[in-house]
Every structure is written in structure tokens, then in C-alpha cells.
Amino acid sequence: MVAVARPHAEVRAMRREDLPGVAALERAAYDFPWSEGIFGDCLKAGHPSWVLWVEGEMAGYGVLSVAAGEAHVLNLCIGQNHRGLGLGRHLLRRLLDVARWNGAERVFLEVRPSNPRAITLYDRIGFNEIGRRPNYYPGKRGREDAIVMAIELQLPEY
């Protein structure tokens, strides 16, 4: 197996002008995508939202909610052309940094059981399964459960 180096990636705050590109990545990645309006609502609500760029191309995005010492990864996606390069790990670590900077001690997320690639990423970062939400996600053949995962954030040592 040949190791592939992670390309140079830049992560910056999502802006309104990013929304069409974010929505296009979302539609290409998911059968039941968020709309451009949902992403816009996240920006309006002040949810930390980030886009990942590789060589001038939007490669992914992440949306976080932070309140009362906790954070929730609402959406995380790496576009099909950029998967397998460590970019999901890079972006997720940035979201965890943002959560920590905003005072979160714990971060939660939900993931489909049918998404083993994402589950592996979350496991490797240190998330643990803490429960299930029955019939959480829409599916092509009915509803699908969500695996609920969480990670405790460590405070930086100075």
C-alpha cells in the first residue's frame, strides 16, 4: 500500500458566497442533502461553519454548534474527489479546536451505521459510541438509526 501525502489544505470560515458550492458538495455526497437554505440558516444562527480548500477548489466543509460547555458536529463532508487524503481528519480536528476555543468540554455527533468510513474516522480521532437514535435519518428504504458518538476534549497544557 502506497501512502498518499495530504495535499496542502486551507480552512477558513464559511461565507455566504460559499453556500452554492457547499450545497453542491452536499448534494453530490448524500441522498438526503441539506439545502443551501439550511447552511445559510446555520450562518445566520452563528454556528461556526468552515470550508476546506485544496488548490483553489472547495474540498469540504464542517458545521458546528456550541452552547453550554458542549458542541455538536452538525455536518462534516469531504467531496468525493478529495477523500482518502486525510482531509476529513484535518477538518474534524479544526472543528474540535473551535469547540475547545469556545469553551466546549465535550463534542457530540450522529453518524449513519451505513457510513463505515466516517465511523472509522471518528473512532480514530477518539469518539466513542454512547447510544443510538432509532429511525433518525431518512433512507431510500425507510428510516435509518443514528449512532451517537462523543469525545471529551482535553484542555491544552501550558
Protein Blocks (a to p, Z undefined) as FASTA:
>chain_A
ZZddddddddddddfklmmmmmmmmmmmpmbdcdfklmmmmmmnopacddddeehiafbd
cddddeehiacdfbdcddfklgonlmmmmmmmmmmmmmmmnopabdcddddfklmklmmm
mmmnopacfbdcehkbccfebcadddddddddddddZZ
